[in-house]
Amino acid sequence: MGLLKAGVGALAGVLADQWREYFYCDALDANVLAKKGEKRVGGRSSNTKASDNIISNGSIIAVADGQCMIIVEQGKVVDLCAEPGEFVYDTSTEPSIFYGGLGEGIKKSFATIGKRFTFGGDTAKDQRVYYFNIKEIPGNLYGTPNPVPFRVVDQNVNLDVDISIRCHGEYSYKIADPMLFYTNVCGNVESDYRRDSIDGQLKSELLTALQPAFARISALGIRYSALPAHTTEMSDAMNAELSEKWGGLRGLRIVSFGVSSVTANEDDEKMIKELQRNAALRDPNMAAAHLVGAQAQAMQDAAKNEGSGAFAAFAGINMAQNMSGQAANLFAMGQQPAGQTPAPAPANAANTWKCECGAENSGKFCSNCGKPNPNGPWKCECGAENTGKFCTNCGKPRP
């Protein structure tokens, strides 16, 4: 009875699998990376008793835009199609009398019946159709839980320093090699393979690759504050760092890498700004402008002081006036052609005075009549030496 039952099962199974199938896959959303193909069996179809995971020769497989189809036979990928349209599978090891000629089909079908008989009437094959989502998979958020080192290089000020930054944003990826993804990631899945099965691992590896990727970006002279404007370079740098793990192992590739915000440590930002400001003052014109600004600020502060604060105010004015000579020297240096050093201005050029006899002088006494400089240093009754209009010790006016 067992042999008879096996023979009947083998014959019935082969006859049921003679029908050509039609495989399809509905649109794959962004959460589904791979899905097993389905046979279309309508209410008027007679193909209702076909064996599972069997593809008859001549079956049609529909491939839509954004999908890639592979055929797996006995656990091995035997065919692949990423072109939208109709794919006819005419190399199947499961014969059909409805495709390839009746005589040849009957001959191969009897051979299949004999083979199935040896397995108790059941088929000894496994043929499957899988569809892969090859569209861009967006909406993958990332953020650095801990500061990431970033090298700041500024050739304008000869700056080369490592700082710590935090960043967050969003990236997208796609399946660039479905065969690698099937072989090393999803395998013979019975249900949908969804992105949440692998996203955690991908995000962890991406954060690990951020540091060397930032090193590549900083080598291009891109500042950390300008990263949101250089997302293309970031994508290239991330793909270069993840090419082995993502591309060579899983067949994945980063499509875009967005940076929503980049912030540096407060102390690091303060240090960089101070170094850049100090470097800017190497320009004589910039340094002179800085001194003039300090002098103007001192005068404004003097105008705001009243009463007992007059002494400190006038002391500030005296200091600012002393700096005016230095500013003049710096402006003179800035007006010289590049590579030339201007002759230094006289130390007392800003303190020239005109005597009653009409002679212009810069020293303490007139070079014509010998009279002392009325605006020169003077000694107050309290004993303090002064050069301004008021005593820096007691505030009394100049006699």
Secondary structure as UniProt FT lines:
FT   HELIX           2..16
FT   TURN            17..18
FT   STRAND          22..24
FT   TURN            30..31
FT   STRAND          32..36
FT   STRAND          38..39
FT   TURN            43..44
FT   TURN            52..53
FT   TURN            57..58
FT   STRAND          59..63
FT   TURN            65..66
FT   STRAND          67..73
FT   TURN            74..75
FT   STRAND          76..81
FT   STRAND          85..89
FT   TURN            97..98
FT   HELIX           102..117
FT   TURN            118..121
FT   STRAND          127..133
FT   STRAND          137..143
FT   STRAND          148..154
FT   TURN            155..158
FT   STRAND          159..175
FT   HELIX           178..181
FT   HELIX           182..186
FT   STRAND          193..194
FT   HELIX           195..197
FT   HELIX           199..219
FT   TURN            220..221
FT   HELIX           224..229
FT   HELIX           231..242
FT   HELIX           243..250
FT   STRAND          252..264
FT   HELIX           266..280
FT   TURN            281..282
FT   HELIX           284..304
FT   HELIX           307..309
FT   HELIX           310..335
FT   TURN            338..339
FT   TURN            347..348
FT   HELIX           349..351
FT   STRAND          353..354
FT   TURN            356..357
FT   STRAND          360..361
FT   TURN            367..369
FT   TURN            374..375
FT   STRAND          378..379
FT   TURN            381..382
FT   STRAND          385..386
FT   TURN            392..394
//
